[in-house]
């Protein structure tokens, strides 16, 4: 195989060091292909990442997955009731704030979660699932996105840029979550667009996880399908071997990536401390009510079911940082 084709082969992440090497390899590729002028420019590129516990999951938001949920009805009902339950709900017509809140609480939307943090993306690939033994039998995956280049290559924006969430050009993509007629107002190319956007940070979790999003049109294909038709690479996939998931969890834990660092709230702090002293974790009423979480979500409001790297450790050895 020619050396330049090696970039198309999904490489394997067996250690945290391999994760850093994967990002370095992408930067080298940008320089080698003359997609940036030099290494200094490559170092200024901000990549977004997303972790999957199962290697063959698509880059597709919950609102577009089959069988498609009754998204609009669910979102209208959530907004009506959350206005009473939330301490400071968004204004009724601030659809941006509502969509980020809805996504944060696991509702089906056309938003897909990404993170600026390589370590967080790896953690979500390893720890997001309720049934960890099941997913540990599967290879995982880590996706790396060059968001500004994605936007210009996919015609989401005319120039290299990540879009601000309050950009007027996104009005109908947000409105389509609540209004069927908004779909008809989107041009055919726009209805299929996937746009990388900077969110409105309205929760501590989003800040802790360095969360960012892509917003998908109501007829959008999975991102990996769109990427195959673009004239320049801006999306890369790396494999996480199943037999390395346990050791990788331990490495992350040793680096301070654990339950309460990614989910900085009292419930997760309590769970983390409980493990330290009791070695176990009780299930909250909210978790019982939710049932199994969607396995494809990388960030936002889903629970990390087990503390990272505590397998076989004595309680006195386990700390929440």
N, C-alpha and C positions, 0 to 999 in steps of 0.2 A: 504494500500500500504506500503510495507517495506520502511524503511527510505532511504535506498540506491537507491531506484528507483525514489525517488522524483526529482533527478537531471535530469531525462529524461522528466519531465513535464515542458513545457515552462512557466516560471514565468512571472509576469507582472511588467512593469516599469511604476509606476504612479507618481513618483517624481524623481528629480535628485539624491536624497539619495538612491532610489531603484536601480539606475544605478550603484552607487558605491557598493551597497550590492550585485548586480549581479556578479560583478568582484570578490568580496570577497568570494561569494559562490563557484565560480569556483576554486579559490585558495584552499578553504577548501576541495573541492572534490579531487583535486590533492593529497592533503595530506592524506585524508581518504582512497583513493584507492591505496596509496603507489606508485603513479606515480612520486612523488618527495620524497626526503628523509625527508624533514621537512619544516616547515613554512618559514624559511629563504630562502630556495631554491624556494618555491612557490612565494615569494615576488620578486624574481629576474626574473620571467617569464615575458616577454613582450608580451602582448596580442595585437592583431589587431582587429578592430571593423568596422562594416559596418551597416548603417541605411537604412531601407526601409520604405517608406510611406505606403505600402500595405503589409500585413502580408504574403501573399502567393507568392510573387515574388521569383524567383529562384536565386541562386548564379551563374549566368551565364553571361559572357561578351556580349556586344552588337554584336560582330562579329559572335556569335553562336546562337543568338535568331532568332526565326521563325517569319516571313519569313526571311531567311538569306539574308543579303545585299550583293551586289557585292563588297565585301570588297577590293579585290586587285585593281580593277579598280579605286575605289574611292580614295584609298591611293596613288596610282601612280599619279592621277590627282592633289591631294592635294600637294604632294611633288614637282611636277613640277611647280605649281603656287606659292607655299609658298616660294620657293627659291628667288623669286623676292620681295614678299610682306614682308617677315620677315627681321628684321634688322640684325640678325646674325644667319642665318639658319645653321643647322648641316651640316657636310660634307655629301656628297651624300651617301656614303657607311656606315655611322654610323647609322645603323638601330635602335640601342637602343635609341639614342637621337631622331630620327624621330618618333619612336613609342610613346615615352613619350609626345612629342609635339602633335602628332595626337590625343592621348587620351585626352590631356589637352583641345583640341579644339572640343571635342565631336564626333570625327570620329569613325566608327566601327572598333574595334580591338579585339584581344584576351586577352587584359588586363582587369582585374576587379579591381576597386578602393577599397582600405581599408584605414584606418587611425589608427595611434597610439593613438589618442586622443578620450577618451570616450565621452567628451562633444561635440566634432565635429561630431562624428558619430550620436549622438542623434539629433543634429541640422539638419543634412541632412535627417534624417527620418521625421522630422517635417516640414522642410522649403524648400526642393529642388523643389517642384512641382509648376508649373505655376498655376494650378487650385486648390488652397488650399482648398476651400470649398468642392470640390469633394472628395479629399483624406482625409479630416478630418472626413468623414463618414465611413472610413475604419480603422480597427486596423492596426497599423504599427508593425514593427519588428526590433530588433537589434541583429546582429550576433556577436559572440565573437569567435575569431580564435586563436589557439596556433600555430603560423606559423612554428616554428622550428620542433615541433612534427608532424605537418601535413606533412612536407617534408619527414621525415624519414618513417612515417607510409604508405604514398602513394608511396613510392619508388622513389620519385623525387630526393632525395639525400641519400647517404649511411649512413650519420650520422646526428644527430640532428643539424640543422643549417638553417638559412635563407640565400638564395643564393645571391651573389653579381650580379648585373645586367650584368656585363661584364664577367661572368663565361663562359668559352668556351663551356660548356655543353648546353648552351642555344642558341647557334648560330642558329640552324635550327628552333627553336621555334620563334625566331624573324624573320628569313628569310622567313618563311611560309606566312607572311603578304604580301610579295611582289613577291614570287616565288612559283608557283604551285609545281615545282619539289622538293621543300624542304619537302613537306609532305611525299614523298616516302623515304626520307632519315631518317625519324624518325622511330624507331622501333615501333612495335605495342603497347607495354606498354607506351613508351614515347609519342606516338601520343595522348594518352588519359591523359597524366600527367597534373596535376595542380601544379605549383611550386610557392611558396612564395618567392618573391625577393625584395631586397632593390633597389630602383630606383636611377637613376641619377637625382638629384634635379636641374631642369632647369627652374624653375619659382618661384616667390614669393608665389604664391598660394599653390604650393606643400609643401613649408616650413611652411606656416601659418596653413595649414590643416593637417600637419604631414602625408602627403600622402605616402602610400606604395601600392604594387600591388601583385596580383597573375596573372601569365601568364598561359593560358590554351591551351592545344593542340588542333589541328583542329578537333579532334573527341572526345573531353572531355565531360563528363557528367556534369550536375550541381553539385556543390561541396557537397550539402546536400545528394545527392545520393551516391557519393563516400564515404562520411563520414560514412554512415550506414554500409559499408562493412569493415571498418578499425577495428583493434583489440583493439583500445583504443580511448576514446573520445578526440577530439581536436577541436571540433566545437560545439558551443552552441547557442541556439536561445532563445530570450526573447521577449515577446509581449508588445507592447505599446497600451493600450486601447484607442479607438477613443475619449472617453469623457475626456481623460486626456491630449490630445495634446495641447489645448489652455493653460492650466495652466503650462504645461512643457515649452512651449515657453516663458512664462513670467519668469519662473525660470532661463532659459538660458540667457535671456536678462539681468536679474538682476546680473548675473555672468559675464557679459561682452562678451557673445557670440552673435555676431550680424553680419550684412551684411559685414561691412568693416573690421571686424576682421578676417573673413574667406576668403574674397576676397579683399586683400589689393591692390586695384588699384584705379585710379582716377574716373572711372565710378561709382564704388560702393560707394566710399567716397562721391561723389556728390549726389548719390541717398539717402544716409543715412542723409546727411546734409539737403537735400531737405525735407525729412520727418520731420526732427526736426522743421523746420520753417514753412513748408506749409502743413504738414500732408498728402502729397500725393507723387506720384512718376510718372514721365513721362516715357513712353516706348521709348527706344532708337531705332534707325534705325536698328541696328544689331539684336535686339530682334525681331522686326517685321519681318525681313527677315528670321530668324531662324524658326519661327513658334513654335509649341509645342515641348518641349524637351522630350527626352526619360525619362520615369518616374523611371527607375531602377538605374540610375547612382548615386553613393553615394558621389563622390568627383570630383575633377578637375574643368573644366571650365564652369559649369552650374550656372545660376543665382539663387540666393535666391530671390524669388519674393516679399516677404514682410518683412519689418523690424521686428525683433523678439520682441514680447512682447509689441507692441505699441498700441494694440487694446484698444480704449477708453481713451487713455492718451492725455492730452493736449500737444500741441507742445513744450511748455517750459519744459515738463517733459521728453522729448525724447532726448537722447544724443547718439552720436556715439562713445563715449568712449575716 
